[in-house]
Amino acid sequence: MDELQYLNQKRKALAEFLLGHVLDESVGFAAMDDGGMGSYLVVQGDAKPRERVWPFREAKYVDDDGIDVFITLFCNDAKEHVEVAFWKVDFEELIRFPTSNDIEIIGKTMGNWDNLEGGSRN
């Protein structure tokens, strides 16, 4: 397995953990231009990359250098298009990509899901 495949497995596992459900095997991943902090897009189905997204879940972990990293999961109305945004508080690159064991959920369902067709509060 090459490095990109390994990273994509970790990206998929993190998105599934934050979403609370399994993603289709055909999902695609794309790194976001964030200075190496780890943000990425997950696109499945017919979701369009520029659809309106809502903050859905917030988490944090501590990178190997002791610096806090905050993660916000954004979803479209159907929870098909996902952005996983990382913010390392010193704006440096991630040293280690987190697993679900590293993460503390600090906020749930921050978006206005009550007003979204098919949306629900978790």
C-alpha positions in Angstrom: 0.0 0.0 0.0 1.4 3.4 -0.9 1.5 6.5 1.3 -1.6 8.1 -0.3 -3.7 5.0 0.0 -2.7 4.8 3.7 -3.6 8.4 4.2 -6.9 8.0 2.5 -7.8 5.0 4.7 -7.1 7.3 7.7 -9.1 10.1 6.2 -12.0 7.8 5.6 -11.9 6.3 9.2 -11.8 9.8 10.7 -14.7 11.1 8.6 -16.7 8.0 9.5 -16.0 8.4 13.2 -17.1 12.1 13.1 -20.1 11.4 11.0 -21.2 8.4 13.0 -21.8 6.2 9.9 -19.9 4.2 7.3 -19.0 5.9 4.0 -19.3 4.2 0.6 -16.1 2.6 -0.6 -16.2 4.8 -3.8 -15.7 8.1 -1.9 -13.0 10.4 -3.1 -10.6 12.6 -1.2 -8.8 15.8 -1.9 -6.4 17.7 0.2 -7.4 21.4 0.9 -4.9 24.2 0.7 -4.4 24.8 4.4 -0.6 25.0 4.8 -0.3 21.3 5.6 -2.6 21.2 8.6 -4.5 18.2 7.2 -7.8 19.5 6.0 -9.5 17.5 3.2 -12.7 17.0 1.2 -14.7 13.8 1.0 -17.1 13.6 -1.9 -19.6 10.9 -2.4 -22.7 10.5 -4.6 -23.6 13.5 -6.7 -22.4 16.1 -4.2 -20.8 19.2 -5.6 -17.7 20.6 -4.0 -19.1 24.1 -3.7 -22.5 23.1 -2.1 -23.4 24.9 1.1 -22.0 23.1 4.0 -22.8 23.3 7.7 -20.7 22.7 10.8 -21.7 19.3 12.1 -19.2 18.1 14.7 -16.2 19.5 16.4 -13.3 17.6 17.9 -9.7 18.1 19.1 -6.6 16.2 19.8 -3.0 16.9 20.7 -0.3 16.4 18.1 3.0 14.7 18.9 4.6 18.1 19.6 2.1 18.9 22.3 0.1 21.4 20.2 -3.7 21.3 20.2 -5.4 20.6 16.8 -9.1 21.4 16.4 -11.1 19.5 13.8 -14.5 20.6 12.4 -16.6 18.4 10.2 -18.8 20.2 7.7 -21.6 18.5 5.7 -24.1 19.5 3.0 -27.8 19.1 3.6 -27.8 15.4 2.7 -24.6 14.7 4.6 -23.0 13.6 1.3 -20.4 16.2 0.8 -18.0 16.5 3.7 -15.2 18.8 4.6 -12.9 17.9 7.4 -11.1 21.1 8.5 -8.0 21.0 10.7 -6.7 24.0 12.6 -3.4 23.5 14.5 -3.2 26.4 16.8 0.4 27.3 15.9 -0.5 27.0 12.2 2.3 24.4 11.6 1.9 21.2 9.6 0.5 18.1 11.4 3.1 15.7 12.6 0.7 12.8 13.0 -2.7 12.3 11.5 -5.2 11.4 14.3 -7.1 8.2 14.8 -10.5 7.9 16.6 -8.6 7.0 19.8 -6.8 10.3 19.8 -9.9 12.5 19.4 -12.1 14.2 22.0 -15.5 15.3 20.7 -16.0 18.8 21.9 -19.1 19.9 20.0 -22.0 18.1 18.3 -24.5 19.1 15.6 -23.5 22.8 15.6 -25.4 23.4 12.3 -29.1 24.1 12.0 -30.1 20.6 11.1 -33.7 21.1 12.2 -34.3 23.2 9.1 -32.7 20.8 6.7 -34.7 18.3 4.7 -33.6 14.8 5.9 -31.4 16.3 8.6 -31.5 15.4 12.2 -29.9 16.2 15.5 -27.5 13.6 16.8 
